[in-house]
Amino acid sequence: MFDQIKNDERVIGKSRDGRFAVTMNGNQDILEVYVPPAELVKIEVEQGIKEAINDARTKIESLLRNKMMNLSQ
């Protein structure tokens, strides 16, 4: 049951400036990556993607923790 929940859940994590985004499932697999169509230097791209992944991981962990608490009640 929990494996199915992890497969079904999706979150979108964004960089602090909102220009980069990743979609992550409950297994913490990256499903999509969005990089803005602009002239960027390598360090901006690296930082933006890292921030988006960290944001998505935080969101999916919180979502799954809440779902598990609700299932156990």
C-alpha positions in Angstrom: 0.0 0.0 0.0 2.7 2.5 1.0 4.7 1.6 -2.2 1.6 2.5 -4.3 1.3 5.8 -2.4 5.0 6.6 -3.1 4.5 5.9 -6.8 1.4 8.0 -7.1 2.5 11.1 -5.2 4.2 14.0 -7.1 5.6 17.3 -6.0 7.2 20.2 -7.8 10.3 21.7 -6.2 11.5 25.1 -7.2 14.7 27.1 -6.9 14.6 30.1 -4.6 14.2 32.4 -7.5 11.5 30.2 -9.0 13.3 29.9 -12.4 14.1 26.2 -12.1 11.8 23.3 -11.3 11.9 19.6 -10.8 9.0 17.1 -10.5 9.7 14.2 -8.0 7.7 11.2 -7.0 7.5 9.6 -3.6 10.4 7.3 -4.4 12.4 10.5 -4.9 12.9 9.8 -8.6 13.3 13.0 -10.7 10.6 12.8 -13.3 11.0 16.2 -15.0 13.5 19.1 -15.0 12.7 22.6 -16.1 15.5 25.0 -16.9 14.5 28.5 -18.2 15.2 29.3 -21.8 17.6 32.1 -21.0 21.3 32.8 -21.2 22.7 31.4 -18.0 26.1 30.6 -16.7 26.9 27.1 -15.6 27.0 28.0 -11.9 23.5 29.4 -12.1 22.1 26.3 -13.7 23.9 24.0 -11.1 22.7 26.1 -8.2 19.1 26.4 -9.5 18.7 22.6 -10.1 20.3 21.8 -6.7 17.8 24.2 -5.0 14.9 22.7 -6.9 15.8 19.1 -6.0 16.3 20.0 -2.3 12.9 21.7 -2.2 11.2 18.8 -3.9 12.8 16.3 -1.5 11.7 18.3 1.5 8.1 18.5 0.1 7.8 14.8 -0.7 9.2 13.7 2.7 6.7 16.0 4.4 3.8 14.8 2.2 4.6 11.1 2.8 5.1 11.6 6.5 1.6 13.2 6.7 0.1 10.4 4.7 1.6 7.7 6.9 0.3 9.5 10.0 -3.2 9.6 8.5 -3.1 5.9 7.6 -2.1 5.0 11.1 -5.0 6.8 12.7 
